[in-house]
Every structure is written in C-alpha cells, then in structure tokens.
Amino acid sequence: AIRERIDYLATYLRSRLARIPEVKVNDRGEDKAGIVTVQVADPQRAVAELRGAGINTSYSPPDYARHDFAAHGINGLVRLSPHVYNTEDELDTTLDHITRLVGRAAG
C-alpha cells in the first residue's frame, strides 16, 4: 500500500510537471522510483525558493553523476520526493510555485 501511494503521487507530480514548458522531467526507465527529478533554468535558485516556501526539496549538482549530466547537458536538477503522507493539494501547491518560478526565469 505504501509503494502504491508513493508511485501514485510521483506519477501525479511527473505528469503535471511535464505540462510546464520550461520544465523537463528527467526520470528515465520503465519502473520509476518515488523521486522526481526535473531540469529548470536555475535549479539552485529554484530549490532555494521552494525551500523558502516550506517545500522540502533538494538540489542534485553535476558532481552527483558527472558523466551522465555532461552527456545530457544537465547543469543540475531539482529533486522532489513525495511520500505516502503527502496530498495532491500539497503537490498542486508545489506545482504552482514551480510554474511561477520558471515563468519568472523565462520572462
């Protein structure tokens, strides 16, 4: 039941993040984990602002996967990890913040 809930929330988050033009969902593979990683223009700033809004997230720098990041032109990733206790409303709040963040960066 726990895995099903986390899979559901991660899929919910990925599907909605994929609709934001300035965001690239970076998760690959047939079976995805509960960790959702995305590329945005300035991932460090995005993580700082999300944390400032009370959203638990982390930054994955290129040092975490030098070869893979370099091969794909990745300058860092925003890492989101919905857990069993999170709600869709909390994820929607996260999505709203990300939409505003990348909108400001694009504009």
CNS distance restraints for C-alpha pairs under 8 A (distance, minus, plus):
assign (resid   1 and name CA) (resid   5 and name CA) 6.19 0.50 0.50
assign (resid   2 and name CA) (resid   6 and name CA) 6.25 0.50 0.50
assign (resid   2 and name CA) (resid  84 and name CA) 6.15 0.50 0.50
assign (resid   3 and name CA) (resid   7 and name CA) 5.95 0.50 0.50
assign (resid   4 and name CA) (resid   8 and name CA) 6.02 0.50 0.50
assign (resid   5 and name CA) (resid   9 and name CA) 6.23 0.50 0.50
assign (resid   5 and name CA) (resid  83 and name CA) 7.86 0.50 0.50
assign (resid   5 and name CA) (resid  84 and name CA) 5.66 0.50 0.50
assign (resid   6 and name CA) (resid  10 and name CA) 6.04 0.50 0.50
assign (resid   6 and name CA) (resid  34 and name CA) 5.69 0.50 0.50
assign (resid   6 and name CA) (resid  82 and name CA) 6.59 0.50 0.50
assign (resid   6 and name CA) (resid  83 and name CA) 5.53 0.50 0.50
assign (resid   6 and name CA) (resid  84 and name CA) 5.34 0.50 0.50
assign (resid   7 and name CA) (resid  11 and name CA) 6.01 0.50 0.50
assign (resid   7 and name CA) (resid  32 and name CA) 7.89 0.50 0.50
assign (resid   7 and name CA) (resid  33 and name CA) 7.01 0.50 0.50
assign (resid   7 and name CA) (resid  34 and name CA) 5.83 0.50 0.50
assign (resid   8 and name CA) (resid  12 and name CA) 6.03 0.50 0.50
assign (resid   9 and name CA) (resid  13 and name CA) 6.12 0.50 0.50
assign (resid   9 and name CA) (resid  34 and name CA) 7.78 0.50 0.50
assign (resid   9 and name CA) (resid  82 and name CA) 6.27 0.50 0.50
assign (resid   9 and name CA) (resid  83 and name CA) 7.52 0.50 0.50
assign (resid   9 and name CA) (resid  84 and name CA) 7.91 0.50 0.50
assign (resid   9 and name CA) (resid  86 and name CA) 7.86 0.50 0.50
assign (resid   9 and name CA) (resid  87 and name CA) 7.93 0.50 0.50
assign (resid   9 and name CA) (resid  88 and name CA) 7.33 0.50 0.50
assign (resid  10 and name CA) (resid  14 and name CA) 6.05 0.50 0.50
assign (resid  10 and name CA) (resid  33 and name CA) 7.71 0.50 0.50
assign (resid  10 and name CA) (resid  34 and name CA) 5.35 0.50 0.50
assign (resid  10 and name CA) (resid  35 and name CA) 6.95 0.50 0.50
assign (resid  10 and name CA) (resid  36 and name CA) 6.48 0.50 0.50
assign (resid  10 and name CA) (resid  81 and name CA) 7.51 0.50 0.50
assign (resid  10 and name CA) (resid  82 and name CA) 6.20 0.50 0.50
assign (resid  11 and name CA) (resid  15 and name CA) 6.00 0.50 0.50
assign (resid  12 and name CA) (resid  16 and name CA) 6.44 0.50 0.50
assign (resid  12 and name CA) (resid  88 and name CA) 7.98 0.50 0.50
assign (resid  13 and name CA) (resid  17 and name CA) 6.05 0.50 0.50
assign (resid  13 and name CA) (resid  36 and name CA) 7.72 0.50 0.50
assign (resid  13 and name CA) (resid  91 and name CA) 6.61 0.50 0.50
assign (resid  13 and name CA) (resid  95 and name CA) 7.87 0.50 0.50
assign (resid  14 and name CA) (resid  18 and name CA) 6.05 0.50 0.50
assign (resid  14 and name CA) (resid  25 and name CA) 6.67 0.50 0.50
assign (resid  14 and name CA) (resid  36 and name CA) 6.79 0.50 0.50
assign (resid  15 and name CA) (resid  19 and name CA) 6.91 0.50 0.50
assign (resid  16 and name CA) (resid  20 and name CA) 7.26 0.50 0.50
assign (resid  16 and name CA) (resid  95 and name CA) 7.53 0.50 0.50
assign (resid  17 and name CA) (resid  23 and name CA) 6.60 0.50 0.50
assign (resid  17 and name CA) (resid  24 and name CA) 7.62 0.50 0.50
assign (resid  17 and name CA) (resid  25 and name CA) 6.82 0.50 0.50
assign (resid  17 and name CA) (resid  95 and name CA) 6.93 0.50 0.50
assign (resid  18 and name CA) (resid  23 and name CA) 6.69 0.50 0.50
assign (resid  18 and name CA) (resid  24 and name CA) 6.45 0.50 0.50
assign (resid  18 and name CA) (resid  25 and name CA) 6.06 0.50 0.50
assign (resid  20 and name CA) (resid  99 and name CA) 6.83 0.50 0.50
assign (resid  22 and name CA) (resid  40 and name CA) 6.44 0.50 0.50
assign (resid  22 and name CA) (resid  41 and name CA) 7.67 0.50 0.50
assign (resid  22 and name CA) (resid 102 and name CA) 6.10 0.50 0.50
assign (resid  22 and name CA) (resid 103 and name CA) 7.61 0.50 0.50
assign (resid  22 and name CA) (resid 106 and name CA) 7.50 0.50 0.50
assign (resid  23 and name CA) (resid  38 and name CA) 6.49 0.50 0.50
assign (resid  23 and name CA) (resid  39 and name CA) 5.79 0.50 0.50
assign (resid  23 and name CA) (resid  40 and name CA) 5.28 0.50 0.50
assign (resid  23 and name CA) (resid 102 and name CA) 7.52 0.50 0.50
assign (resid  24 and name CA) (resid  38 and name CA) 5.41 0.50 0.50
assign (resid  24 and name CA) (resid  39 and name CA) 5.04 0.50 0.50
assign (resid  24 and name CA) (resid  40 and name CA) 6.84 0.50 0.50
assign (resid  25 and name CA) (resid  36 and name CA) 7.55 0.50 0.50
assign (resid  25 and name CA) (resid  37 and name CA) 6.11 0.50 0.50
assign (resid  25 and name CA) (resid  38 and name CA) 4.42 0.50 0.50
assign (resid  25 and name CA) (resid  39 and name CA) 6.46 0.50 0.50
assign (resid  26 and name CA) (resid  36 and name CA) 7.71 0.50 0.50
assign (resid  26 and name CA) (resid  37 and name CA) 5.43 0.50 0.50
assign (resid  26 and name CA) (resid  38 and name CA) 5.16 0.50 0.50
assign (resid  26 and name CA) (resid  39 and name CA) 6.70 0.50 0.50
assign (resid  27 and name CA) (resid  32 and name CA) 7.07 0.50 0.50
assign (resid  27 and name CA) (resid  36 and name CA) 6.53 0.50 0.50
assign (resid  27 and name CA) (resid  37 and name CA) 6.05 0.50 0.50
assign (resid  27 and name CA) (resid  38 and name CA) 7.67 0.50 0.50
assign (resid  28 and name CA) (resid  32 and name CA) 7.05 0.50 0.50
assign (resid  34 and name CA) (resid  81 and name CA) 5.94 0.50 0.50
assign (resid  34 and name CA) (resid  82 and name CA) 6.50 0.50 0.50
assign (resid  34 and name CA) (resid  83 and name CA) 7.41 0.50 0.50
assign (resid  35 and name CA) (resid  79 and name CA) 6.82 0.50 0.50
assign (resid  35 and name CA) (resid  80 and name CA) 5.90 0.50 0.50
assign (resid  35 and name CA) (resid  81 and name CA) 4.54 0.50 0.50
assign (resid  35 and name CA) (resid  82 and name CA) 7.09 0.50 0.50
assign (resid  36 and name CA) (resid  79 and name CA) 5.77 0.50 0.50
assign (resid  36 and name CA) (resid  80 and name CA) 5.06 0.50 0.50
assign (resid  36 and name CA) (resid  81 and name CA) 6.01 0.50 0.50
assign (resid  37 and name CA) (resid  77 and name CA) 6.07 0.50 0.50
assign (resid  37 and name CA) (resid  78 and name CA) 5.57 0.50 0.50
assign (resid  37 and name CA) (resid  79 and name CA) 4.53 0.50 0.50
assign (resid  37 and name CA) (resid  80 and name CA) 6.25 0.50 0.50
assign (resid  38 and name CA) (resid  77 and name CA) 5.52 0.50 0.50
assign (resid  38 and name CA) (resid  78 and name CA) 5.29 0.50 0.50
assign (resid  38 and name CA) (resid  79 and name CA) 6.65 0.50 0.50
assign (resid  39 and name CA) (resid  43 and name CA) 6.83 0.50 0.50
assign (resid  39 and name CA) (resid  74 and name CA) 7.40 0.50 0.50
assign (resid  39 and name CA) (resid  76 and name CA) 6.97 0.50 0.50
assign (resid  39 and name CA) (resid  77 and name CA) 5.14 0.50 0.50
assign (resid  39 and name CA) (resid  78 and name CA) 6.40 0.50 0.50
assign (resid  40 and name CA) (resid  46 and name CA) 7.81 0.50 0.50
assign (resid  40 and name CA) (resid  77 and name CA) 7.32 0.50 0.50
assign (resid  40 and name CA) (resid  78 and name CA) 7.54 0.50 0.50
assign (resid  40 and name CA) (resid 102 and name CA) 6.94 0.50 0.50
assign (resid  41 and name CA) (resid 102 and name CA) 7.31 0.50 0.50
assign (resid  41 and name CA) (resid 105 and name CA) 7.05 0.50 0.50
assign (resid  42 and name CA) (resid  46 and name CA) 6.22 0.50 0.50
assign (resid  42 and name CA) (resid 105 and name CA) 7.92 0.50 0.50
assign (resid  43 and name CA) (resid  47 and name CA) 6.11 0.50 0.50
assign (resid  43 and name CA) (resid  59 and name CA) 6.84 0.50 0.50
assign (resid  43 and name CA) (resid  75 and name CA) 7.99 0.50 0.50
assign (resid  43 and name CA) (resid  76 and name CA) 6.00 0.50 0.50
assign (resid  43 and name CA) (resid  77 and name CA) 5.74 0.50 0.50
assign (resid  43 and name CA) (resid  78 and name CA) 5.58 0.50 0.50
assign (resid  44 and name CA) (resid  48 and name CA) 6.25 0.50 0.50
assign (resid  44 and name CA) (resid  59 and name CA) 6.19 0.50 0.50
assign (resid  44 and name CA) (resid  76 and name CA) 7.58 0.50 0.50
assign (resid  44 and name CA) (resid  78 and name CA) 7.61 0.50 0.50
assign (resid  45 and name CA) (resid  49 and name CA) 6.13 0.50 0.50
assign (resid  46 and name CA) (resid  50 and name CA) 6.04 0.50 0.50
assign (resid  46 and name CA) (resid  78 and name CA) 7.37 0.50 0.50
assign (resid  46 and name CA) (resid  98 and name CA) 7.53 0.50 0.50
assign (resid  46 and name CA) (resid 101 and name CA) 6.70 0.50 0.50
assign (resid  47 and name CA) (resid  51 and name CA) 6.02 0.50 0.50
assign (resid  47 and name CA) (resid  57 and name CA) 6.26 0.50 0.50
assign (resid  47 and name CA) (resid  58 and name CA) 6.08 0.50 0.50
assign (resid  47 and name CA) (resid  59 and name CA) 6.21 0.50 0.50
assign (resid  47 and name CA) (resid  78 and name CA) 6.34 0.50 0.50
assign (resid  48 and name CA) (resid  52 and name CA) 6.10 0.50 0.50
assign (resid  49 and name CA) (resid  53 and name CA) 6.32 0.50 0.50
assign (resid  50 and name CA) (resid  54 and name CA) 6.52 0.50 0.50
assign (resid  50 and name CA) (resid  55 and name CA) 5.20 0.50 0.50
assign (resid  50 and name CA) (resid  56 and name CA) 7.28 0.50 0.50
assign (resid  50 and name CA) (resid  57 and name CA) 7.09 0.50 0.50
assign (resid  50 and name CA) (resid  94 and name CA) 7.72 0.50 0.50
assign (resid  50 and name CA) (resid  97 and name CA) 7.07 0.50 0.50
assign (resid  50 and name CA) (resid  98 and name CA) 7.77 0.50 0.50
assign (resid  51 and name CA) (resid  55 and name CA) 4.90 0.50 0.50
assign (resid  51 and name CA) (resid  56 and name CA) 5.76 0.50 0.50
assign (resid  51 and name CA) (resid  57 and name CA) 6.53 0.50 0.50
assign (resid  55 and name CA) (resid  94 and name CA) 6.90 0.50 0.50
assign (resid  56 and name CA) (resid  80 and name CA) 7.42 0.50 0.50
assign (resid  57 and name CA) (resid  78 and name CA) 7.14 0.50 0.50
assign (resid  57 and name CA) (resid  79 and name CA) 5.77 0.50 0.50
assign (resid  57 and name CA) (resid  80 and name CA) 5.16 0.50 0.50
assign (resid  57 and name CA) (resid  81 and name CA) 7.17 0.50 0.50
assign (resid  58 and name CA) (resid  78 and name CA) 6.11 0.50 0.50
assign (resid  58 and name CA) (resid  79 and name CA) 5.18 0.50 0.50
assign (resid  58 and name CA) (resid  80 and name CA) 6.91 0.50 0.50
assign (resid  59 and name CA) (resid  76 and name CA) 6.98 0.50 0.50
assign (resid  59 and name CA) (resid  77 and name CA) 5.83 0.50 0.50
assign (resid  59 and name CA) (resid  78 and name CA) 5.07 0.50 0.50
assign (resid  59 and name CA) (resid  79 and name CA) 5.97 0.50 0.50
assign (resid  60 and name CA) (resid  64 and name CA) 6.50 0.50 0.50
assign (resid  60 and name CA) (resid  76 and name CA) 5.55 0.50 0.50
assign (resid  60 and name CA) (resid  77 and name CA) 5.00 0.50 0.50
assign (resid  60 and name CA) (resid  78 and name CA) 6.40 0.50 0.50
assign (resid  60 and name CA) (resid  79 and name CA) 6.71 0.50 0.50
assign (resid  61 and name CA) (resid  75 and name CA) 7.05 0.50 0.50
assign (resid  61 and name CA) (resid  76 and name CA) 4.59 0.50 0.50
assign (resid  61 and name CA) (resid  77 and name CA) 6.61 0.50 0.50
assign (resid  62 and name CA) (resid  66 and name CA) 5.35 0.50 0.50
assign (resid  62 and name CA) (resid  69 and name CA) 5.78 0.50 0.50
assign (resid  62 and name CA) (resid  70 and name CA) 7.65 0.50 0.50
assign (resid  62 and name CA) (resid  74 and name CA) 7.15 0.50 0.50
assign (resid  62 and name CA) (resid  75 and name CA) 6.03 0.50 0.50
assign (resid  62 and name CA) (resid  76 and name CA) 5.47 0.50 0.50
assign (resid  65 and name CA) (resid  69 and name CA) 5.82 0.50 0.50
assign (resid  66 and name CA) (resid  70 and name CA) 5.95 0.50 0.50
assign (resid  67 and name CA) (resid  71 and name CA) 6.00 0.50 0.50
assign (resid  68 and name CA) (resid  72 and name CA) 6.27 0.50 0.50
assign (resid  69 and name CA) (resid  73 and name CA) 5.85 0.50 0.50
assign (resid  69 and name CA) (resid  74 and name CA) 4.70 0.50 0.50
assign (resid  69 and name CA) (resid  75 and name CA) 6.95 0.50 0.50
assign (resid  69 and name CA) (resid  76 and name CA) 7.69 0.50 0.50
assign (resid  70 and name CA) (resid  74 and name CA) 6.21 0.50 0.50
assign (resid  82 and name CA) (resid  86 and name CA) 6.18 0.50 0.50
assign (resid  82 and name CA) (resid  91 and name CA) 7.93 0.50 0.50
assign (resid  86 and name CA) (resid  90 and name CA) 6.44 0.50 0.50
assign (resid  86 and name CA) (resid  91 and name CA) 7.51 0.50 0.50
assign (resid  87 and name CA) (resid  91 and name CA) 6.50 0.50 0.50
assign (resid  88 and name CA) (resid  92 and name CA) 6.03 0.50 0.50
assign (resid  89 and name CA) (resid  93 and name CA) 6.20 0.50 0.50
assign (resid  90 and name CA) (resid  94 and name CA) 6.34 0.50 0.50
assign (resid  91 and name CA) (resid  95 and name CA) 6.13 0.50 0.50
assign (resid  92 and name CA) (resid  96 and name CA) 6.12 0.50 0.50
assign (resid  93 and name CA) (resid  97 and name CA) 6.31 0.50 0.50
assign (resid  94 and name CA) (resid  98 and name CA) 6.21 0.50 0.50
assign (resid  95 and name CA) (resid  99 and name CA) 6.02 0.50 0.50
assign (resid  96 and name CA) (resid 100 and name CA) 6.29 0.50 0.50
assign (resid  97 and name CA) (resid 101 and name CA) 6.11 0.50 0.50
assign (resid  98 and name CA) (resid 102 and name CA) 6.11 0.50 0.50
assign (resid  99 and name CA) (resid 103 and name CA) 5.93 0.50 0.50
assign (resid 100 and name CA) (resid 104 and name CA) 6.17 0.50 0.50
assign (resid 101 and name CA) (resid 105 and name CA) 6.36 0.50 0.50
assign (resid 102 and name CA) (resid 106 and name CA) 6.01 0.50 0.50
assign (resid 103 and name CA) (resid 107 and name CA) 6.02 0.50 0.50
